[in-house]
């Protein structure tokens, strides 16, 4: 325990020493030492007493307290029972005085005129005379110091006696030192007046320590070299109250012992010792002081005296005085606690019931005073109830403000309490819509619980157009496609009577075309005219329309300009996030990932700084997609992980396909195939494959299959992408280059002709301008071409990829070009190109490519098998995917049933069957061999058996069936 030293108390100690010397000259002296709780009054008395005893003084001390206040002569009795042994020669005097006082309380006389205090009278005249005579005898040989601590609590009889002794011993060598708390000066006012009338009276006041005083106190404990900036920081927390400074030092010692270090920048450690010191001071003060401190702790804002007095129903003058006392004592500054630790200690000292009562009273008071809604709502939350009729509306207003201040969790707290107490249907609906918005920011999965009730409200016509649009987006996010279709159909009917709903529906249609194209095929005719383009004016509509236009027609300079205009005007919030994401993706799909990154980075920093998980996760996913197109696998991995850390997979809904796809592509490029496999093995949300996010997922999964040499599975995923993109009208290589990816996999399966055809098709799609997609396509086409044609195609691919800025694809193209030159016997050029590719592979952390180049492995293109048809015929020429489809078809499954069993599209089934018919030289399904040996899904085998049973029964007659029953 750190000892409170008398820092900045030297003058007061010297003053007491002067009074002692004056009393030794034969003049009685009286000192009244006052100060706030914790200011060091008791320490000053003890230090002075020790000094006085060293000078030969006889010390008589007493400690008054609230407990002794009702004990008549209690303080006086303590004085004449000294703790130390009396000096030689006067022991008999103290024995006599103790005997006299033993019966004094029962033998009291009225106080002489001018000495009368409220309460009991004086002791008998004989007792007083005996006391005076005895003290005079002691003072004749030794100076006498009479010290009373906390004299404000002394019993009235003892105070009367002390005053009597002061008057009678005026010329004796006696010094009275009385300590009192400034918070209790209203007690015994007549006693204080009488003190002022004493000829040798001196008042000494102890104020708080200055910053320099705190620094000196710290130096004595820590050493001068370790004080630094600590003095100012300790003073800011303690207000210069020595007891609080000591407690902070205690907490610092304890924290240092536990952690083995010190807080940074000399900040004081605020812990249990500090909280206990605060409570000790408050409980030693008067009841009003404790009550006001509790009120300030509950209000938790810089509060005016008027608010406190109304909350506690106190006298204005008393309230102002108590607030001043609390400031002087170092607890508060500017109407609020100096440190949250002090407030926490005061609140913790309250019972839960009393705390709730005060918070409810504070809420009602603030509402009556037209205070801010947030302040009222905080008190209602702390009280745990909002039964007043005005409370739900105040909570909703406060929630809106909390959302504007990026305090979504606080907004949810407000709204959940409002939800419990909202009375009418409209109140509950308004609360639920706000809850969806607030919960969406933190964790979209939490908002799913409201979809059923809000869907009913939509059917009842109680949602506005904007509210309905928010609901549809939530339904789609959570994969509730049937509910979304129903809601959109309802909006389509209502749009004929409402311009607001018609406008929202037009924006929704553009958004669906860009992100949920599968859903458009399920919708009936609406005022938007299905896929017909519309005139867009609103900010949200322009962004959705821009993204839709890029996906259906490709991007150009006008696309880039439009996207950047949207990003320039957008202020990040709930209403603009979707538009910002659409504009960023328009840049990405327009082969401008660097521009997308330049816009995305500051937005991502802002979202992270404002601590809005959904915003940060959404922007991280976009940033990861842009990094993939820049060939920056480490950045893609980092941002993809961040997206799934900020929002767990379950909270992403169908949109989880975007960050997962970027992660799978990045990990595959970096050779982390086990981690990529773990990602693609996770179940996907219902409806994801009918979205743009599903396209990215299928492409990434196919790429993982490709790099792990599961070429049939890769082809299946890539062809499924192509089927979906063609059906949706978004067959854009810049979105997903499925043809080049499928061609690369088909090459590994020996399907060179088909691979070359797909690459040629994609080359036509991408056009003649330089782009990433063109570079990727040319590289694939080069792999499918002969050696003589390969270098020219690869040089053009390198030029396109250098222009586009995809470092990873550029590294692969340079490597292929180097291998091509090596095959042509041009070793020097081959080594130069390989070195460039190796450097880029290292920067991209593309470990498989780096290993191939650094170890001088064989050209991957050289390992591509020849056209399958040249050496394989019949069933042996079928790929695994084709064999599975053919086996099911031979068992009588329809194309749709095959698609369901193998989790592929009908179009993919049709493509596989076309190749099967050609390879097996058959013209129809019935001609397929029935002995195809291939493992089939268990469900498919069960269905096949069922079909055989049905066929058997249709051909058997009644007798045969009866025979079966008899045998069974």
Secondary structure, DSSP 8 states (H G I E B T S, - for coil): ------TT-HHHHHHHHHHHHHHHTT--EEEEEEE-TTSSHHHHHHHHHHHHHHTT-EEEEEE--TTTTTSTTHHHHHHTS-SS---TT-HHHHHHHHHHHHTGGGSEE---TTT--SSS-EE-HHHHHHHHHHHHHHHHHS-EEEEEESGGGS-HHHHHHHHHHHHHTTTSSEEEEEEEEGGGTTTTHHHHHHHHTSTTEEEEEE----HHHHHHHHHHHH-GGGTTTHHHHHHHHHTT-HHHHHHHHHHHHHHHHHHSS--GGG-----HHHHHHHHHHHHHS-HHHHHHHHHHHHH-S---HHHHHHHHT--HHHHHHHHHHHHHTTSEETTEESSHHHHHHHHHTS-HHHHHHHHHHHHHHHHHTT--HHHHHHHHHHHT---STTHHHHHHHHHHHHHHTT-HHHHHHHHHHHHHH--SHHHHHHHHHHHHHHHHHH-GGGGGGGHHHHHHHHHTT-S-HHHHHHHHHHHHHTT-HHHHHHHHHHHHHHTTT-HHHHHHHHHHHHHHHHH-HHHHTT----TT-TT------SHHHHHHHHHHHHHHH---HHHHHHHHHHHHH---STTTHHHHHHHHHHHHHTT-HHHHHHHHHHHHHHHHHTT-HHHHHHHHHHHHHHHHHTT-HHHHHHHHHHHHHHS-HHHHGGGHHHHHHHHHHHHHHTT-HHHHHHHHTS---TTGGGSHHHHHHHHHHHHHHHHTT-HHHHHHHHHHHHHHHHHHT---TTT--HHHHHHHHHHHTT-HHHHHHHHHHHHHHH-SS--HHHHHHHHHHHHHS-HHHHHHHHHHHHHHHHHHT-HHHHHHHHHHHHHHHHHTT-HHHHHHHHHHHHHHHHHHT-HHHHHHHHTT---GGGGS---GGGT--GGGG--HHHHHHHHHHHTT--HHHHHHHHT--HHHHHHHHHHHHHHHT-SSGGGS-S-------HHHHHHHHHHHHHHHHHHS-HHHHHHHHHH-
